[in-house]
Each structure stands twice: as C-alpha cells, then as structure tokens.
Amino acid sequence: MALTIGQLAERAGVATSAIRYYESKGLVASERTTGNQRRYASATLRRVAFIRAAQQVGLSLEEIAAALATLPEERTPTKADWHRISRDWRPRLDEQIRRIELLRGRLDSCIGCGCLSLKSCSLMNPGDEAAERGTGAVLLEP
C-alpha cells in the first residue's frame, strides 16, 4: 500500500517537512506519481521509526545514514539488523550515559566550566586552572 506524504507523516508522528528532509538526506525514498506526487511504501513507516528512535538516543543524522547505508536498498531494518546496529552504537551510548551521570553528580555544586562564579569553584578549580583546558564545561569532560 502506497502512502502519501501526509499519511506517512501522520502515522509516523512527524511533520511532512521532516519526511522531505529525510528524503533529501537519502534516509527514505519515494516514488512519484504521474502528477509528481510522492508515494511511500508502507515499509517506510518502519524506517522512519528507526530514524526517530536513533535520534531520541542522541545519534546524528549522519550516524543514522551510515547505519542505514549498511542495509540493502530494497528493505528496511529487521530485528537482527537493529540488534547489529545498536550493538555498534553501544560504546557511543555508554559514553553519553557516563557524561550525563557525571553532569548529574556535579549539577548541584559545579557547572564544570571554571567560571569561579560559585563558592565551590575555589575548591574544584583553584586559580581557574580549568581555563587552560579550553572553553565550555571542561570539568565535565573525561
């Protein structure tokens, strides 16, 4: 069953502009009618769900595209594909979890930037030593 872009967007829970964007990035494909309207195979729903799930865990569209590129063009990810791809993403996700846990542990006492604006900064970052490590929340970096 072929879906219009509106039907696909509604069923996938995304805006039609997101579908167009995914298509422009090669993440999904459509066929065109004689009137040049997009039509999507119903299996595209699974592909969009895959993209959305990957985005929700913080993966970039480039990472998602690389994963989808490992799949044959004529089909969407299966359970086995998802297992293989998610296993490859595990180290990256573990690093994200580690960073979030570090942030959670320091959130109430230090924002990790060496700004010296909090009383505890003189303990965590005496003499603004963190400034030598760069900009941003350098104390939260590994």
Disulfide bonds with the S-S distance in Angstrom:
none
